[in-house]
Amino acid sequence: MGNETALENTQQRIEQLLRQALAPARLQVTDESAQHAGHPAVQRNPGAGHFHVCIESHAFQGKTPVQCHQMVYRALGNLMHKQIHALRIDTRLPQAEG
């Protein structure tokens, strides 16, 4: 399996885990690995990617930003130790429609 395919699988797994754990109203996961291609850490572990998660979920109601990020990290579990080298997270509550 090539590095690009591995990163696509990781991106899909991130989406799956976050949907299961946090039932987001909106979720966008972006692979930003190409922006970090020359970094030494990427060369040491080329299978681990850099990702950006934008997630809106009612599960964040009443939580601090740190608590919201902790919820995302918990949902991703071991991916954080193996397939994800860096994760940028934006959490929000869903906007009321109307």
C-alpha positions in Angstrom: 0.0 0.0 0.0 1.5 3.4 -1.0 1.8 6.3 1.3 -1.0 8.2 -0.5 -3.4 5.3 -0.1 -2.5 4.9 3.6 -3.2 8.6 4.2 -6.6 8.3 2.4 -7.5 5.3 4.6 -6.4 7.3 7.7 -8.6 10.2 6.6 -11.6 7.9 6.1 -11.0 6.3 9.5 -10.8 9.7 11.2 -14.2 10.6 9.7 -15.7 7.2 10.7 -14.5 7.4 14.3 -15.6 11.0 14.8 -19.0 10.3 13.3 -19.5 7.4 15.6 -18.4 9.1 18.8 -19.6 12.7 18.3 -22.5 12.5 15.8 -21.4 15.8 14.1 -23.8 18.0 12.3 -20.9 19.0 10.1 -17.5 17.3 9.6 -14.6 18.1 7.3 -11.3 16.3 7.5 -8.5 17.6 5.3 -5.2 15.8 4.6 -2.5 18.6 4.9 0.5 16.2 4.7 1.8 17.6 1.5 2.4 20.9 3.2 4.9 19.2 5.5 6.6 17.0 3.0 10.2 18.0 3.8 9.9 18.0 7.6 12.3 15.5 9.5 9.4 13.9 11.4 7.6 13.1 8.1 10.8 11.4 6.8 11.1 9.3 10.0 7.5 8.1 9.8 6.2 8.6 6.3 2.9 6.7 7.0 1.8 9.3 9.6 -0.1 12.3 8.3 -1.0 15.9 9.1 -4.7 16.4 9.2 -7.1 19.3 9.9 -10.5 18.5 11.4 -13.4 21.0 11.4 -16.3 19.6 13.4 -19.6 20.9 14.6 -21.4 18.8 17.2 -24.0 19.2 19.9 -21.7 17.0 22.0 -19.6 20.1 22.6 -22.5 21.9 24.4 -21.2 23.3 27.8 -17.6 22.2 27.1 -14.5 24.3 27.1 -12.3 24.3 24.0 -9.8 22.1 25.7 -12.5 19.6 26.6 -13.8 19.6 23.0 -10.3 18.8 21.8 -9.9 16.0 24.4 -13.2 14.5 23.1 -11.8 14.5 19.6 -8.5 12.9 20.7 -10.4 10.2 22.7 -12.5 9.4 19.7 -9.4 8.9 17.6 -7.7 6.7 20.1 -4.7 4.8 18.8 -4.7 6.7 15.5 -3.0 9.5 17.3 -0.1 7.3 18.2 0.4 5.7 14.8 -1.3 7.1 11.7 -1.6 10.8 12.8 1.6 12.8 13.2 -0.2 16.2 13.6 -3.8 17.2 14.0 -5.3 20.7 13.8 -8.7 20.9 15.3 -11.5 23.4 15.0 -14.6 22.6 17.1 -17.9 24.4 17.1 -21.5 24.0 18.2 -23.9 23.7 15.2 -25.5 27.0 14.2 -29.3 27.3 14.8 -31.1 27.2 11.5 -33.6 29.8 10.7 
